Amino acid sequence: MDIIEIDKAFVANTYARSPLVATSGSGAVIRDENGKELIDLGSGIGVNCFGACDDEWVNAVETQLHKLQHISNLYYTEPQTELAKLLCEKTDMKKVFFGNSGAEANECAIKCARKYSSDKYGAGRSTIITLDNSFHGRTLATLSATGQDSLHVHFAPFLEGFKYAPANDFAALETLCDGAVCAVMLEIVQGEGGVIPLDKDYVEKIAKLCTDKDILLIIDEVQTGNGRTGTLYAYMQFGLTPDIVTTAKGLAGGLPLGCAMLGDKVKDTMTAGTHGSTFGGNPICAAGALNILSRLDETLMAEVIKKGEYIKAELSCAKGVKSVTGLGLMLGIETERDAKIIAAECLEMGIIVLTAKTKVRLLPPLNIKQEELEKAIQILKGVIAQ
């Protein structure tokens, strides 16, 4: 059976797939249909944070599978309740809304910000400022929030009520903060936009501006969250107290789960009937997330930082590398050669890497073995140097 040809015949052509048919995996190793092993430096775009088929995670999910897979959010379940409690305890947020993805988490954040402002100030205060090069999802609302002109085609009309400011230019953002603005939405590291961290001083100024003007600060941690940057959430490295934090990807370790965590200002903004999700926070995904969160401790975060520093040290001065940006194990490599060609050649050489804009992007499992990481980085260096 030719999986690639069948896929082309029956699956909507929304992905520029690479010629890899993945059949199994263990940790940072993925196997294809011919048994070839590849070291995975992408972890499903930051989803498999403990790699493929992690034993502890599998056991937690399987245990829940034998209890209850779904009951709907019209009723209570223990895993979802425990997960919400754990998230709030680890972040000092107050309430959690569960969906299935990062886009859904950001949809909730957008609705919550607008409702908060409408409840308090009335109509006309609904604009949300995001940044140029940002990425917040592919629904019409989150695509409208995304600050990339290349993505604002084909699907017009887009939603009104979004303005875009250049990253790390506080004066430009401040100019946009008129009486119509209800929120500012930021990624601490712009992932799809090229793995570009924001300046700490810039973010601190935005946080103060938001506090002074009662503008909500939304931090999009869909990709940066759940240990990816060396802290549980990237905003913690900036000493922030956001009003809303969104996350997904690595939260449930490979199962579809996203959430919007609501701070004190907005903890009671969303009321019955204002938002919902059929599958969001279902017992199986919640059980997976409980296992993941319980293991994202200080020891692992120190390892994430150490491994990120190793990669930077190895690649920063390597032949063909212009720069390396990012935090922890969320890194972007600016190369002299085309990043997409490098990614394709890496696949042939037995490693999986990603791209973001013109950069090679690395999002390896947080617990990747050091010997696997070293082997993969040496292969990557050789490919980049060609």
VOLO-597407 format. One record per residue (C-alpha): residue in three letters; z, x, y; residue number from 0. Coordinates in pm, whole numbers, plus 50000, padded with zeros to 5 digits. Example, Ala and Ser with C-alpha at 12.3 -4.5 7.8 and 13.67 -1.06 7.14 Angstrom:
<sites>
<site code="ALA" Z="50780" X="51230" Y="49550" pos="0"/>
<site code="SER" Z="50714" X="51367" Y="49894" pos="1"/>
</sites>
This chain:
<sites>
<site code="MET" Z="50000" X="50000" Y="50000" pos="0"/>
<site code="ASP" Z="49890" X="50148" Y="50333" pos="1"/>
<site code="ILE" Z="50174" X="50048" Y="50564" pos="2"/>
<site code="ILE" Z="50003" X="50181" Y="50877" pos="3"/>
<site code="GLU" Z="49684" X="49981" Y="50821" pos="4"/>
<site code="ILE" Z="49877" X="49664" Y="50734" pos="5"/>
<site code="ASP" Z="50090" X="49710" Y="51045" pos="6"/>
<site code="LYS" Z="49781" X="49743" Y="51261" pos="7"/>
<site code="ALA" Z="49644" X="49423" Y="51112" pos="8"/>
<site code="PHE" Z="49953" X="49205" Y="51144" pos="9"/>
<site code="VAL" Z="50200" X="49347" Y="51398" pos="10"/>
<site code="ALA" Z="50144" X="49289" Y="51771" pos="11"/>
<site code="ASN" Z="50007" X="49605" Y="51926" pos="12"/>
<site code="THR" Z="50291" X="49662" Y="52173" pos="13"/>
<site code="TYR" Z="50385" X="50010" Y="52055" pos="14"/>
<site code="ALA" Z="50193" X="50336" Y="52053" pos="15"/>
<site code="ARG" Z="50334" X="50430" Y="51713" pos="16"/>
<site code="SER" Z="50337" X="50783" Y="51574" pos="17"/>
<site code="PRO" Z="50205" X="50831" Y="51219" pos="18"/>
<site code="LEU" Z="50544" X="50827" Y="51045" pos="19"/>
<site code="VAL" Z="50640" X="50567" Y="50784" pos="20"/>
<site code="ALA" Z="51017" X="50605" Y="50762" pos="21"/>
<site code="THR" Z="51161" X="50489" Y="50430" pos="22"/>
<site code="SER" Z="51517" X="50624" Y="50412" pos="23"/>
<site code="GLY" Z="51761" X="50854" Y="50580" pos="24"/>
<site code="SER" Z="52101" X="51018" Y="50572" pos="25"/>
<site code="GLY" Z="52273" X="51144" Y="50886" pos="26"/>
<site code="ALA" Z="52025" X="51333" Y="51101" pos="27"/>
<site code="VAL" Z="51764" X="51349" Y="50822" pos="28"/>
<site code="ILE" Z="51486" X="51089" Y="50795" pos="29"/>
<site code="ARG" Z="51249" X="51071" Y="50495" pos="30"/>
<site code="ASP" Z="50894" X="50942" Y="50502" pos="31"/>
<site code="GLU" Z="50694" X="50761" Y="50232" pos="32"/>
<site code="ASN" Z="50597" X="51093" Y="50073" pos="33"/>
<site code="GLY" Z="50952" X="51225" Y="50057" pos="34"/>
<site code="LYS" Z="50909" X="51465" Y="50349" pos="35"/>
<site code="GLU" Z="51235" X="51525" Y="50535" pos="36"/>
<site code="LEU" Z="51251" X="51537" Y="50915" pos="37"/>
<site code="ILE" Z="51544" X="51625" Y="51142" pos="38"/>
<site code="ASP" Z="51590" X="51334" Y="51381" pos="39"/>
<site code="LEU" Z="51653" X="51429" Y="51743" pos="40"/>
<site code="GLY" Z="51585" X="51075" Y="51863" pos="41"/>
<site code="SER" Z="51828" X="50860" Y="51660" pos="42"/>
<site code="GLY" Z="51617" X="50549" Y="51707" pos="43"/>
<site code="ILE" Z="51617" X="50598" Y="52088" pos="44"/>
<site code="GLY" Z="51991" X="50658" Y="52096" pos="45"/>
<site code="VAL" Z="52082" X="50377" Y="51856" pos="46"/>
<site code="ASN" Z="52192" X="50552" Y="51535" pos="47"/>
<site code="CYS" Z="52473" X="50741" Y="51705" pos="48"/>
<site code="PHE" Z="52618" X="50851" Y="51371" pos="49"/>
<site code="GLY" Z="52276" X="50899" Y="51217" pos="50"/>
<site code="ALA" Z="52115" X="50704" Y="50933" pos="51"/>
<site code="CYS" Z="52323" X="50517" Y="50676" pos="52"/>
<site code="ASP" Z="52658" X="50665" Y="50780" pos="53"/>
<site code="ASP" Z="52902" X="50588" Y="50497" pos="54"/>
<site code="GLU" Z="53191" X="50459" Y="50708" pos="55"/>
<site code="TRP" Z="52961" X="50236" Y="50910" pos="56"/>
<site code="VAL" Z="52783" X="50105" Y="50600" pos="57"/>
<site code="ASN" Z="53116" X="50017" Y="50440" pos="58"/>
<site code="ALA" Z="53236" X="49831" Y="50749" pos="59"/>
<site code="VAL" Z="52914" X="49631" Y="50775" pos="60"/>
<site code="GLU" Z="52896" X="49562" Y="50402" pos="61"/>
<site code="THR" Z="53254" X="49439" Y="50393" pos="62"/>
<site code="GLN" Z="53175" X="49187" Y="50666" pos="63"/>
<site code="LEU" Z="52852" X="49084" Y="50490" pos="64"/>
<site code="HIS" Z="53063" X="48955" Y="50202" pos="65"/>
<site code="LYS" Z="53282" X="48750" Y="50438" pos="66"/>
<site code="LEU" Z="53062" X="48576" Y="50698" pos="67"/>
<site code="GLN" Z="52732" X="48665" Y="50863" pos="68"/>
<site code="HIS" Z="52714" X="48392" Y="51131" pos="69"/>
<site code="ILE" Z="52893" X="48083" Y="51261" pos="70"/>
<site code="SER" Z="52763" X="48060" Y="51624" pos="71"/>
<site code="ASN" Z="52951" X="48115" Y="51946" pos="72"/>
<site code="LEU" Z="53079" X="47758" Y="51944" pos="73"/>
<site code="TYR" Z="53364" X="47895" Y="51731" pos="74"/>
<site code="TYR" Z="53587" X="48201" Y="51715" pos="75"/>
<site code="THR" Z="53549" X="48501" Y="51483" pos="76"/>
<site code="GLU" Z="53789" X="48789" Y="51435" pos="77"/>
<site code="PRO" Z="53540" X="49081" Y="51459" pos="78"/>
<site code="GLN" Z="53398" X="48965" Y="51794" pos="79"/>
<site code="THR" Z="53744" X="48903" Y="51937" pos="80"/>
<site code="GLU" Z="53871" X="49242" Y="51820" pos="81"/>
<site code="LEU" Z="53563" X="49413" Y="51962" pos="82"/>
<site code="ALA" Z="53602" X="49251" Y="52304" pos="83"/>
<site code="LYS" Z="53968" X="49354" Y="52311" pos="84"/>
<site code="LEU" Z="53887" X="49713" Y="52213" pos="85"/>
<site code="LEU" Z="53609" X="49743" Y="52474" pos="86"/>
<site code="CYS" Z="53841" X="49617" Y="52748" pos="87"/>
<site code="GLU" Z="54122" X="49849" Y="52639" pos="88"/>
<site code="LYS" Z="53890" X="50151" Y="52644" pos="89"/>
<site code="THR" Z="53729" X="50070" Y="52981" pos="90"/>
<site code="ASP" Z="53989" X="49868" Y="53175" pos="91"/>
<site code="MET" Z="53730" X="49593" Y="53212" pos="92"/>
<site code="LYS" Z="53861" X="49238" Y="53172" pos="93"/>
<site code="LYS" Z="53611" X="49018" Y="52984" pos="94"/>
<site code="VAL" Z="53301" X="49074" Y="52769" pos="95"/>
<site code="PHE" Z="52981" X="48875" Y="52717" pos="96"/>
<site code="PHE" Z="52790" X="48961" Y="52399" pos="97"/>
<site code="GLY" Z="52413" X="48945" Y="52357" pos="98"/>
<site code="ASN" Z="52163" X="49121" Y="52132" pos="99"/>
<site code="SER" Z="52011" X="49392" Y="52350" pos="100"/>
<site code="GLY" Z="52030" X="49594" Y="52668" pos="101"/>
<site code="ALA" Z="51790" X="49362" Y="52845" pos="102"/>
<site code="GLU" Z="52011" X="49064" Y="52762" pos="103"/>
<site code="ALA" Z="52319" X="49251" Y="52882" pos="104"/>
<site code="ASN" Z="52143" X="49321" Y="53212" pos="105"/>
<site code="GLU" Z="52026" X="48959" Y="53237" pos="106"/>
<site code="CYS" Z="52392" X="48857" Y="53217" pos="107"/>
<site code="ALA" Z="52485" X="49111" Y="53484" pos="108"/>
<site code="ILE" Z="52215" X="48979" Y="53719" pos="109"/>
<site code="LYS" Z="52322" X="48618" Y="53669" pos="110"/>
<site code="CYS" Z="52690" X="48703" Y="53705" pos="111"/>
<site code="ALA" Z="52635" X="48897" Y="54029" pos="112"/>
<site code="ARG" Z="52435" X="48615" Y="54183" pos="113"/>
<site code="LYS" Z="52682" X="48349" Y="54074" pos="114"/>
<site code="TYR" Z="52978" X="48549" Y="54209" pos="115"/>
<site code="SER" Z="52808" X="48574" Y="54547" pos="116"/>
<site code="SER" Z="52696" X="48211" Y="54544" pos="117"/>
<site code="ASP" Z="53045" X="48089" Y="54456" pos="118"/>
<site code="LYS" Z="53205" X="48297" Y="54731" pos="119"/>
<site code="TYR" Z="52944" X="48307" Y="55009" pos="120"/>
<site code="GLY" Z="52698" X="48027" Y="54936" pos="121"/>
<site code="ALA" Z="52319" X="48051" Y="54922" pos="122"/>
<site code="GLY" Z="52111" X="48337" Y="55059" pos="123"/>
<site code="ARG" Z="52311" X="48634" Y="54928" pos="124"/>
<site code="SER" Z="52129" X="48711" Y="54602" pos="125"/>
<site code="THR" Z="51939" X="49041" Y="54643" pos="126"/>
<site code="ILE" Z="52010" X="49322" Y="54397" pos="127"/>
<site code="ILE" Z="51926" X="49683" Y="54484" pos="128"/>
<site code="THR" Z="51811" X="49911" Y="54203" pos="129"/>
<site code="LEU" Z="51656" X="50258" Y="54215" pos="130"/>
<site code="ASP" Z="51303" X="50390" Y="54201" pos="131"/>
<site code="ASN" Z="51231" X="50513" Y="53847" pos="132"/>
<site code="SER" Z="51501" X="50291" Y="53702" pos="133"/>
<site code="PHE" Z="51458" X="50095" Y="53381" pos="134"/>
<site code="HIS" Z="51665" X="49785" Y="53303" pos="135"/>
<site code="GLY" Z="51464" X="49597" Y="53037" pos="136"/>
<site code="ARG" Z="51143" X="49411" Y="52958" pos="137"/>
<site code="THR" Z="51232" X="49047" Y="53021" pos="138"/>
<site code="LEU" Z="51088" X="48910" Y="53345" pos="139"/>
<site code="ALA" Z="51422" X="48940" Y="53527" pos="140"/>
<site code="THR" Z="51507" X="49290" Y="53404" pos="141"/>
<site code="LEU" Z="51148" X="49406" Y="53450" pos="142"/>
<site code="SER" Z="51169" X="49279" Y="53807" pos="143"/>
<site code="ALA" Z="51488" X="49483" Y="53845" pos="144"/>
<site code="THR" Z="51312" X="49793" Y="53708" pos="145"/>
<site code="GLY" Z="51196" X="50022" Y="53987" pos="146"/>
<site code="GLN" Z="50866" X="50138" Y="53839" pos="147"/>
<site code="ASP" Z="50539" X="50014" Y="53989" pos="148"/>
<site code="SER" Z="50350" X="50099" Y="53671" pos="149"/>
<site code="LEU" Z="50548" X="49829" Y="53489" pos="150"/>
<site code="HIS" Z="50493" X="49568" Y="53760" pos="151"/>
<site code="VAL" Z="50147" X="49467" Y="53647" pos="152"/>
<site code="HIS" Z="49996" X="49191" Y="53428" pos="153"/>
<site code="PHE" Z="50296" X="48957" Y="53432" pos="154"/>
<site code="ALA" Z="50311" X="48835" Y="53791" pos="155"/>
<site code="PRO" Z="50473" X="48657" Y="53957" pos="156"/>
<site code="PHE" Z="50783" X="48868" Y="53914" pos="157"/>
<site code="LEU" Z="51126" X="48746" Y="54018" pos="158"/>
<site code="GLU" Z="51219" X="48772" Y="54381" pos="159"/>
<site code="GLY" Z="51545" X="48918" Y="54499" pos="160"/>
<site code="PHE" Z="51516" X="49286" Y="54409" pos="161"/>
<site code="LYS" Z="51484" X="49589" Y="54637" pos="162"/>
<site code="TYR" Z="51434" X="49950" Y="54531" pos="163"/>
<site code="ALA" Z="51578" X="50267" Y="54685" pos="164"/>
<site code="PRO" Z="51490" X="50629" Y="54608" pos="165"/>
<site code="ALA" Z="51748" X="50795" Y="54384" pos="166"/>
<site code="ASN" Z="51999" X="51029" Y="54549" pos="167"/>
<site code="ASP" Z="51905" X="50912" Y="54902" pos="168"/>
<site code="PHE" Z="52213" X="50730" Y="55028" pos="169"/>
<site code="ALA" Z="52079" X="50665" Y="55376" pos="170"/>
<site code="ALA" Z="51779" X="50482" Y="55233" pos="171"/>
<site code="LEU" Z="51997" X="50263" Y="55013" pos="172"/>
<site code="GLU" Z="52244" X="50191" Y="55291" pos="173"/>
<site code="THR" Z="51958" X="50069" Y="55511" pos="174"/>
<site code="LEU" Z="51873" X="49806" Y="55248" pos="175"/>
<site code="CYS" Z="52229" X="49671" Y="55233" pos="176"/>
<site code="ASP" Z="52192" X="49376" Y="55465" pos="177"/>
<site code="GLY" Z="52369" X="49041" Y="55443" pos="178"/>
<site code="ALA" Z="52144" X="48925" Y="55159" pos="179"/>
<site code="VAL" Z="52259" X="49189" Y="54907" pos="180"/>
<site code="CYS" Z="52501" X="49086" Y="54633" pos="181"/>
<site code="ALA" Z="52487" X="49389" Y="54402" pos="182"/>
<site code="VAL" Z="52367" X="49744" Y="54340" pos="183"/>
<site code="MET" Z="52261" X="49834" Y="53985" pos="184"/>
<site code="LEU" Z="52253" X="50200" Y="53876" pos="185"/>
<site code="GLU" Z="52194" X="50415" Y="53569" pos="186"/>
<site code="ILE" Z="52414" X="50726" Y="53592" pos="187"/>
<site code="VAL" Z="52131" X="50909" Y="53415" pos="188"/>
<site code="GLN" Z="51787" X="50754" Y="53453" pos="189"/>
<site code="GLY" Z="51672" X="50757" Y="53091" pos="190"/>
<site code="GLU" Z="51323" X="50610" Y="53072" pos="191"/>
<site code="GLY" Z="51266" X="50740" Y="53424" pos="192"/>
<site code="GLY" Z="51280" X="51103" Y="53309" pos="193"/>
<site code="VAL" Z="51642" X="51178" Y="53208" pos="194"/>
<site code="ILE" Z="51751" X="51240" Y="53566" pos="195"/>
<site code="PRO" Z="52126" X="51235" Y="53647" pos="196"/>
<site code="LEU" Z="52240" X="51092" Y="53979" pos="197"/>
<site code="ASP" Z="52436" X="51315" Y="54216" pos="198"/>
<site code="LYS" Z="52811" X="51250" Y="54204" pos="199"/>
<site code="ASP" Z="52844" X="51244" Y="54582" pos="200"/>
<site code="TYR" Z="52563" X="50990" Y="54606" pos="201"/>
<site code="VAL" Z="52726" X="50759" Y="54353" pos="202"/>
<site code="GLU" Z="53066" X="50790" Y="54520" pos="203"/>
<site code="LYS" Z="52917" X="50689" Y="54855" pos="204"/>
<site code="ILE" Z="52751" X="50386" Y="54696" pos="205"/>
<site code="ALA" Z="53079" X="50283" Y="54533" pos="206"/>
<site code="LYS" Z="53260" X="50297" Y="54868" pos="207"/>
<site code="LEU" Z="52982" X="50104" Y="55040" pos="208"/>
<site code="CYS" Z="53000" X="49835" Y="54773" pos="209"/>
<site code="THR" Z="53376" X="49807" Y="54808" pos="210"/>
<site code="ASP" Z="53358" X="49785" Y="55188" pos="211"/>
<site code="LYS" Z="53090" X="49513" Y="55184" pos="212"/>
<site code="ASP" Z="53207" X="49321" Y="54874" pos="213"/>
<site code="ILE" Z="52880" X="49413" Y="54701" pos="214"/>
<site code="LEU" Z="52915" X="49429" Y="54324" pos="215"/>
<site code="LEU" Z="52855" X="49764" Y="54155" pos="216"/>
<site code="ILE" Z="52671" X="49724" Y="53823" pos="217"/>
<site code="ILE" Z="52643" X="50029" Y="53599" pos="218"/>
<site code="ASP" Z="52371" X="50012" Y="53333" pos="219"/>
<site code="GLU" Z="52501" X="50211" Y="53034" pos="220"/>
<site code="VAL" Z="52248" X="50081" Y="52784" pos="221"/>
<site code="GLN" Z="52131" X="50432" Y="52699" pos="222"/>
<site code="THR" Z="52405" X="50649" Y="52851" pos="223"/>
<site code="GLY" Z="52692" X="50462" Y="52688" pos="224"/>
<site code="ASN" Z="52891" X="50488" Y="52367" pos="225"/>
<site code="GLY" Z="52952" X="50861" Y="52377" pos="226"/>
<site code="ARG" Z="52596" X="50968" Y="52449" pos="227"/>
<site code="THR" Z="52677" X="51176" Y="52759" pos="228"/>
<site code="GLY" Z="53007" X="51325" Y="52642" pos="229"/>
<site code="THR" Z="53238" X="51047" Y="52760" pos="230"/>
<site code="LEU" Z="53264" X="50696" Y="52624" pos="231"/>
<site code="TYR" Z="53062" X="50576" Y="52923" pos="232"/>
<site code="ALA" Z="52887" X="50801" Y="53173" pos="233"/>
<site code="TYR" Z="53043" X="50636" Y="53479" pos="234"/>
<site code="MET" Z="53379" X="50774" Y="53363" pos="235"/>
<site code="GLN" Z="53260" X="51124" Y="53460" pos="236"/>
<site code="PHE" Z="53225" X="50998" Y="53819" pos="237"/>
<site code="GLY" Z="53566" X="50834" Y="53850" pos="238"/>
<site code="LEU" Z="53414" X="50492" Y="53918" pos="239"/>
<site code="THR" Z="53558" X="50143" Y="53879" pos="240"/>
<site code="PRO" Z="53244" X="49930" Y="53832" pos="241"/>
<site code="ASP" Z="53246" X="49552" Y="53864" pos="242"/>
<site code="ILE" Z="53006" X="49510" Y="53570" pos="243"/>
<site code="VAL" Z="52910" X="49755" Y="53296" pos="244"/>
<site code="THR" Z="52624" X="49683" Y="53056" pos="245"/>
<site code="THR" Z="52559" X="49859" Y="52728" pos="246"/>
<site code="ALA" Z="52370" X="49825" Y="52398" pos="247"/>
<site code="LYS" Z="52170" X="50078" Y="52188" pos="248"/>
<site code="GLY" Z="52440" X="50287" Y="52012" pos="249"/>
<site code="LEU" Z="52712" X="50023" Y="52044" pos="250"/>
<site code="ALA" Z="52672" X="49884" Y="51691" pos="251"/>
<site code="GLY" Z="52525" X="50199" Y="51535" pos="252"/>
<site code="GLY" Z="52191" X="50046" Y="51431" pos="253"/>
<site code="LEU" Z="52247" X="49671" Y="51456" pos="254"/>
<site code="PRO" Z="52129" X="49460" Y="51753" pos="255"/>
<site code="LEU" Z="52419" X="49419" Y="51993" pos="256"/>
<site code="GLY" Z="52451" X="49440" Y="52370" pos="257"/>
<site code="CYS" Z="52724" X="49339" Y="52608" pos="258"/>
<site code="ALA" Z="52812" X="49296" Y="52972" pos="259"/>
<site code="MET" Z="53168" X="49400" Y="53048" pos="260"/>
<site code="LEU" Z="53312" X="49218" Y="53347" pos="261"/>
<site code="GLY" Z="53566" X="49366" Y="53586" pos="262"/>
<site code="ASP" Z="53848" X="49196" Y="53770" pos="263"/>
<site code="LYS" Z="53632" X="49049" Y="54049" pos="264"/>
<site code="VAL" Z="53396" X="48871" Y="53813" pos="265"/>
<site code="LYS" Z="53604" X="48816" Y="53500" pos="266"/>
<site code="ASP" Z="53607" X="48438" Y="53551" pos="267"/>
<site code="THR" Z="53267" X="48398" Y="53720" pos="268"/>
<site code="MET" Z="53074" X="48293" Y="53409" pos="269"/>
<site code="THR" Z="53201" X="47959" Y="53283" pos="270"/>
<site code="ALA" Z="53107" X="47732" Y="52992" pos="271"/>
<site code="GLY" Z="52734" X="47656" Y="52998" pos="272"/>
<site code="THR" Z="52637" X="47921" Y="53255" pos="273"/>
<site code="HIS" Z="52515" X="48165" Y="52991" pos="274"/>
<site code="GLY" Z="52495" X="48200" Y="52615" pos="275"/>
<site code="SER" Z="52348" X="48364" Y="52307" pos="276"/>
<site code="THR" Z="52295" X="48230" Y="51956" pos="277"/>
<site code="PHE" Z="52335" X="48562" Y="51777" pos="278"/>
<site code="GLY" Z="52526" X="48765" Y="52036" pos="279"/>
<site code="GLY" Z="52840" X="48927" Y="51899" pos="280"/>
<site code="ASN" Z="52788" X="48790" Y="51548" pos="281"/>
<site code="PRO" Z="53045" X="48907" Y="51291" pos="282"/>
<site code="ILE" Z="52821" X="49165" Y="51121" pos="283"/>
<site code="CYS" Z="52713" X="49341" Y="51440" pos="284"/>
<site code="ALA" Z="53068" X="49325" Y="51574" pos="285"/>
<site code="ALA" Z="53204" X="49484" Y="51257" pos="286"/>
<site code="GLY" Z="52954" X="49768" Y="51293" pos="287"/>
<site code="ALA" Z="53049" X="49818" Y="51658" pos="288"/>
<site code="LEU" Z="53422" X="49819" Y="51580" pos="289"/>
<site code="ASN" Z="53363" X="50104" Y="51338" pos="290"/>
<site code="ILE" Z="53154" X="50298" Y="51591" pos="291"/>
<site code="LEU" Z="53395" X="50256" Y="51881" pos="292"/>
<site code="SER" Z="53696" X="50350" Y="51672" pos="293"/>
<site code="ARG" Z="53538" X="50690" Y="51601" pos="294"/>
<site code="LEU" Z="53423" X="50784" Y="51951" pos="295"/>
<site code="ASP" Z="53732" X="50995" Y="52019" pos="296"/>
<site code="GLU" Z="53802" X="51298" Y="52237" pos="297"/>
<site code="THR" Z="53728" X="51541" Y="51954" pos="298"/>
<site code="LEU" Z="53380" X="51400" Y="51904" pos="299"/>
<site code="MET" Z="53316" X="51387" Y="52280" pos="300"/>
<site code="ALA" Z="53403" X="51756" Y="52305" pos="301"/>
<site code="GLU" Z="53150" X="51824" Y="52029" pos="302"/>
<site code="VAL" Z="52884" X="51622" Y="52212" pos="303"/>
<site code="ILE" Z="52939" X="51829" Y="52526" pos="304"/>
<site code="LYS" Z="52936" X="52155" Y="52328" pos="305"/>
<site code="LYS" Z="52613" X="52067" Y="52147" pos="306"/>
<site code="GLY" Z="52449" X="51960" Y="52472" pos="307"/>
<site code="GLU" Z="52542" X="52292" Y="52630" pos="308"/>
<site code="TYR" Z="52399" X="52475" Y="52327" pos="309"/>
<site code="ILE" Z="52066" X="52295" Y="52364" pos="310"/>
<site code="LYS" Z="52051" X="52367" Y="52737" pos="311"/>
<site code="ALA" Z="52131" X="52734" Y="52682" pos="312"/>
<site code="GLU" Z="51863" X="52767" Y="52413" pos="313"/>
<site code="LEU" Z="51590" X="52586" Y="52602" pos="314"/>
<site code="SER" Z="51650" X="52655" Y="52971" pos="315"/>
<site code="CYS" Z="51496" X="53002" Y="52959" pos="316"/>
<site code="ALA" Z="51261" X="52941" Y="52668" pos="317"/>
<site code="LYS" Z="50888" X="53004" Y="52695" pos="318"/>
<site code="GLY" Z="50701" X="52698" Y="52820" pos="319"/>
<site code="VAL" Z="51013" X="52522" Y="52953" pos="320"/>
<site code="LYS" Z="51035" X="52447" Y="53325" pos="321"/>
<site code="SER" Z="51373" X="52273" Y="53332" pos="322"/>
<site code="VAL" Z="51631" X="52086" Y="53125" pos="323"/>
<site code="THR" Z="51816" X="51787" Y="53270" pos="324"/>
<site code="GLY" Z="52069" X="51534" Y="53146" pos="325"/>
<site code="LEU" Z="52427" X="51503" Y="53027" pos="326"/>
<site code="GLY" Z="52578" X="51559" Y="52683" pos="327"/>
<site code="LEU" Z="52327" X="51474" Y="52412" pos="328"/>
<site code="MET" Z="52094" X="51288" Y="52648" pos="329"/>
<site code="LEU" Z="51850" X="51556" Y="52759" pos="330"/>
<site code="GLY" Z="51505" X="51578" Y="52914" pos="331"/>
<site code="ILE" Z="51288" X="51890" Y="52888" pos="332"/>
<site code="GLU" Z="51019" X="51952" Y="53147" pos="333"/>
<site code="THR" Z="50746" X="52154" Y="52977" pos="334"/>
<site code="GLU" Z="50428" X="52333" Y="53076" pos="335"/>
<site code="ARG" Z="50238" X="52159" Y="52797" pos="336"/>
<site code="ASP" Z="50192" X="51783" Y="52764" pos="337"/>
<site code="ALA" Z="50512" X="51624" Y="52629" pos="338"/>
<site code="LYS" Z="50329" X="51373" Y="52410" pos="339"/>
<site code="ILE" Z="50130" X="51651" Y="52243" pos="340"/>
<site code="ILE" Z="50452" X="51844" Y="52184" pos="341"/>
<site code="ALA" Z="50615" X="51536" Y="52028" pos="342"/>
<site code="ALA" Z="50319" X="51488" Y="51794" pos="343"/>
<site code="GLU" Z="50323" X="51854" Y="51687" pos="344"/>
<site code="CYS" Z="50700" X="51840" Y="51633" pos="345"/>
<site code="LEU" Z="50651" X="51550" Y="51393" pos="346"/>
<site code="GLU" Z="50410" X="51761" Y="51190" pos="347"/>
<site code="MET" Z="50664" X="52045" Y="51190" pos="348"/>
<site code="GLY" Z="50947" X="51826" Y="51060" pos="349"/>
<site code="ILE" Z="51144" X="51713" Y="51365" pos="350"/>
<site code="ILE" Z="51148" X="51387" Y="51556" pos="351"/>
<site code="VAL" Z="51164" X="51404" Y="51935" pos="352"/>
<site code="LEU" Z="51101" X="51144" Y="52205" pos="353"/>
<site code="THR" Z="50937" X="51149" Y="52547" pos="354"/>
<site code="ALA" Z="51033" X="51007" Y="52885" pos="355"/>
<site code="LYS" Z="50769" X="51014" Y="53160" pos="356"/>
<site code="THR" Z="50635" X="51371" Y="53142" pos="357"/>
<site code="LYS" Z="50935" X="51516" Y="52958" pos="358"/>
<site code="VAL" Z="51036" X="51574" Y="52599" pos="359"/>
<site code="ARG" Z="51352" X="51370" Y="52544" pos="360"/>
<site code="LEU" Z="51634" X="51445" Y="52300" pos="361"/>
<site code="LEU" Z="51889" X="51187" Y="52182" pos="362"/>
<site code="PRO" Z="52017" X="51329" Y="51852" pos="363"/>
<site code="PRO" Z="52297" X="51170" Y="51649" pos="364"/>
<site code="LEU" Z="52630" X="51249" Y="51814" pos="365"/>
<site code="ASN" Z="52760" X="51404" Y="51491" pos="366"/>
<site code="ILE" Z="52449" X="51602" Y="51398" pos="367"/>
<site code="LYS" Z="52548" X="51909" Y="51196" pos="368"/>
<site code="GLN" Z="52530" X="52233" Y="51391" pos="369"/>
<site code="GLU" Z="52303" X="52397" Y="51134" pos="370"/>
<site code="GLU" Z="52061" X="52102" Y="51151" pos="371"/>
<site code="LEU" Z="52063" X="52114" Y="51529" pos="372"/>
<site code="GLU" Z="52000" X="52488" Y="51536" pos="373"/>
<site code="LYS" Z="51710" X="52458" Y="51292" pos="374"/>
<site code="ALA" Z="51554" X="52174" Y="51490" pos="375"/>
<site code="ILE" Z="51589" X="52349" Y="51826" pos="376"/>
<site code="GLN" Z="51425" X="52664" Y="51693" pos="377"/>
<site code="ILE" Z="51131" X="52457" Y="51569" pos="378"/>
<site code="LEU" Z="51113" X="52279" Y="51906" pos="379"/>
<site code="LYS" Z="51116" X="52610" Y="52093" pos="380"/>
<site code="GLY" Z="50828" X="52734" Y="51882" pos="381"/>
<site code="VAL" Z="50621" X="52422" Y="51944" pos="382"/>
<site code="ILE" Z="50685" X="52425" Y="52318" pos="383"/>
<site code="ALA" Z="50590" X="52792" Y="52338" pos="384"/>
<site code="GLN" Z="50244" X="52746" Y="52185" pos="385"/>
</sites>
